[in-house]
Amino acid sequence: MNPGNGPVYLPGHFTGSQPRGNERQHITQKPLDVMRQLGRIAPPGGTVLDSFAGGGTTGAAALLESRNFTGIEQSTTYADIARERLAKRLTAAFGVFP
């Protein structure tokens, strides 16, 4: 975030529901719409970093908002879930996984 070049002000309050059923990939998964709003803090083309990537919701939101994404996840189970989820998102957006 570069406050000197058009700072981003968020409303300070977000609401959303945790995904349910097959959409839920992680025990603390965040709502995609909330994460999309938070991802807009990074400038278009910028990079969103999530040091606890879990099921990849932050990454999916970053890609939907035209941001790059770097995720770190200790659990191989959740890293695999996130990797598959992001690959599907990229395939849907670009036709192939780059």
C-alpha positions as CSV (number, residue, x, y, z in Angstrom):
1,M,0.0,0.0,0.0
2,N,1.4,3.3,-1.0
3,P,-0.4,6.1,0.8
4,G,1.2,8.8,-1.2
5,N,-0.4,7.7,-4.5
6,G,-4.1,7.4,-3.8
7,P,-4.5,5.8,-0.4
8,V,-7.1,3.1,0.1
9,Y,-9.7,3.5,2.8
10,L,-11.7,0.6,3.8
11,P,-15.1,0.9,5.5
12,G,-13.7,-0.7,8.7
13,H,-16.5,-3.2,9.0
14,F,-17.1,-6.3,6.9
15,T,-19.7,-8.9,7.1
16,G,-19.9,-12.3,5.5
17,S,-20.7,-15.9,6.2
18,Q,-18.2,-18.8,6.3
19,P,-18.6,-21.1,3.3
20,R,-20.7,-24.1,4.0
21,G,-21.0,-27.7,2.6
22,N,-18.6,-28.5,-0.3
23,E,-17.4,-24.9,-0.5
24,R,-15.7,-25.1,2.8
25,Q,-12.1,-26.2,2.5
26,H,-10.7,-25.1,5.8
27,I,-11.9,-24.9,9.4
28,T,-11.2,-21.1,9.6
29,Q,-12.0,-20.3,6.0
30,K,-12.9,-16.7,5.3
31,P,-15.7,-15.5,3.1
32,L,-14.4,-14.8,-0.5
33,D,-16.3,-11.5,-0.8
34,V,-14.7,-10.2,2.3
35,M,-11.2,-11.3,1.2
36,R,-11.8,-9.6,-2.2
37,Q,-12.5,-6.3,-0.5
38,L,-9.4,-6.6,1.7
39,G,-7.2,-7.6,-1.3
40,R,-8.0,-4.3,-2.9
41,I,-5.6,-2.7,-0.5
42,A,-2.8,-3.9,-2.8
43,P,-2.7,-1.8,-6.0
44,P,-3.8,-3.5,-9.3
45,G,-1.0,-5.7,-10.4
46,G,0.4,-5.7,-6.9
47,T,1.1,-8.7,-4.7
48,V,-1.0,-10.0,-1.8
49,L,1.0,-12.1,0.7
50,D,-0.7,-14.6,3.0
51,S,1.7,-16.2,5.4
52,F,-1.1,-18.7,6.6
53,A,-2.7,-19.6,3.3
54,G,-4.9,-22.4,4.5
55,G,-7.3,-23.4,1.8
56,G,-6.4,-20.5,-0.5
57,T,-9.3,-18.1,-0.1
58,T,-7.0,-15.1,0.0
59,G,-5.2,-16.3,-3.1
60,A,-8.5,-16.8,-5.0
61,A,-9.6,-13.3,-3.9
62,A,-6.3,-11.8,-5.0
63,L,-6.6,-13.4,-8.5
64,L,-10.2,-12.3,-8.9
65,E,-9.0,-8.7,-8.1
66,S,-6.1,-8.8,-10.6
67,R,-3.5,-9.0,-7.9
68,N,-0.6,-11.4,-7.7
69,F,-0.5,-13.8,-4.8
70,T,2.2,-15.5,-2.7
71,G,1.0,-17.9,-0.1
72,I,2.8,-19.8,2.6
73,E,1.3,-22.9,4.2
74,Q,2.9,-25.4,6.6
75,S,0.3,-28.1,6.2
76,T,0.8,-30.1,3.0
77,T,-2.8,-31.1,3.1
78,Y,-4.0,-27.5,3.0
79,A,-1.2,-26.5,0.6
80,D,-2.5,-29.1,-1.8
81,I,-6.0,-27.8,-1.4
82,A,-4.9,-24.3,-2.0
83,R,-2.8,-25.2,-5.0
84,E,-5.7,-27.1,-6.7
85,R,-8.1,-24.3,-5.9
86,L,-5.8,-21.6,-7.4
87,A,-5.0,-23.7,-10.4
88,K,-8.8,-24.0,-11.1
89,R,-9.1,-20.2,-10.7
90,L,-6.3,-19.6,-13.2
91,T,-7.6,-22.1,-15.6
92,A,-11.0,-20.5,-15.6
93,A,-9.5,-17.1,-16.1
94,F,-6.8,-17.9,-18.7
95,G,-7.9,-21.2,-20.2
96,V,-4.8,-23.0,-19.1
97,F,-2.7,-23.1,-16.0
98,P,0.3,-20.9,-16.7
